[in-house]
């Protein structure tokens, strides 16, 4: 049975239980600031960026097997970029 999703939001809702499980695991492992959305964005922007025709079970496996330190590094780099942009935009004022 092939599952197709109308929107990205539908897909997100479908794999939300796996995202929640991974978030809880990361909280236990010392990453209390990681949110479900951070895990989703990491996978969407890093792991799945060039992927085509992913199956639901592959995406769930990617969520559950994602490297915690890579998610953490991704999030910190994203925050650094945002902070640098805010800093440079404030200097121009």
Long-range contacts (C-beta under 8 A, 24 or more apart in sequence): 3-56, 11-59, 12-40, 14-56, 15-56, 15-59, 15-60, 15-63, 18-59, 18-60, 18-63, 18-64, 19-63, 21-63, 21-64, 22-63, 22-64, 22-66, 25-68, 26-68, 26-71, 29-68, 31-68, 31-71, 31-72, 33-75, 34-71, 34-72, 34-75, 38-71, 38-74, 38-75, 39-63, 39-66, 39-71, 41-74, 41-78, 42-66, 42-70, 42-71, 42-74, 42-75, 45-74, 46-70, 46-74
